[in-house]
Amino acid sequence: MSKTTKKGLWVTAMVLAIAIFAAGNIGIVKKVLGGDLVQFGDTFLARLTGIRAPERNEPLGYEIYDFTKRELEGQTVKLFTWTRDNTAAGIVYDEQGYARVQIFYGKGAAVSFNEVMLKKGYARVDPQYLPDDLKHYLDLEKEAREKGLGIWKARGTGKLGR
């Protein structure tokens, strides 16, 4: 193989790798385990980055779980893992061992499910797992709280367990 061909193949491989990285990972949500917890494949469990939804036994918890299940289970979605250094080794896991992800779904995977949860008042911001580039989540939570949506209507404070 000539040097020119090798260089061309290397450049093509790099362009493809960058395109795949930029596009995020595509996956099918196998099972919804909670309002903010989903399973991909047989073993990959992920919690939504930057938010916390109520547990099923908390006020509105089952309704929010059911909403997440209707919206995501069996759907092909785009997910972005939160990393500290843009490597697989840098994926952020919470105290329960779940990877933190943003999920995009709908036509063209253009809708942030994390943001939908906040806008509907189905979750609150979790500052411990809120990357700097998602600080606008605080505004989405504030808007839902001021409108008295979801957990903000049900509980008044939005304080959840965990």
VENHUFEN-V315195 format. One record per backbone hydrogen bond with DSSP energy under -0.5 kcal/mol. NH is the residue of the N-H (numbers start at 1). CO is the residue of the C=O. Records with the same first field share a line. If there is no record, write none. Layout:
NH=CO  CO
This chain:
6=2
7=3
8=4
9=5
10=6
11=7
12=8
13=9
14=10
15=11
16=12
17=13
18=14
19=15
20=16
21=17
22=18
23=19
24=20  21
25=79
27=77
29=27  75
30=28  39
31=39
33=31  37
34=37
35=54
37=34
38=46
39=31
40=44
41=28
44=40
45=43
46=38
47=99
48=36
49=101
50=129
51=48
52=124
54=122
58=55
61=58
62=56  58
64=60
65=61
66=62
67=63
68=64
69=65
70=66
71=67
72=68
73=68  69
74=29
75=72
77=27  75
78=104
79=25
80=102
81=79
82=100
83=81
84=90
90=87
91=88
92=82
94=98
97=94
99=45
100=92
101=47  99
102=80
104=78
105=111
109=106
110=107
111=105
113=103  111
114=103
116=112
117=113
118=114
119=115
120=116
121=118
122=117
123=117
124=52
126=50
127=125
129=126
130=127
131=129
134=131
135=132
137=134
138=135
139=136
140=136
141=137
142=138
143=139
144=140
145=141
146=142
147=143
148=144  145
149=144
151=121
152=149
153=150
154=150
155=151
156=151
157=155
158=151
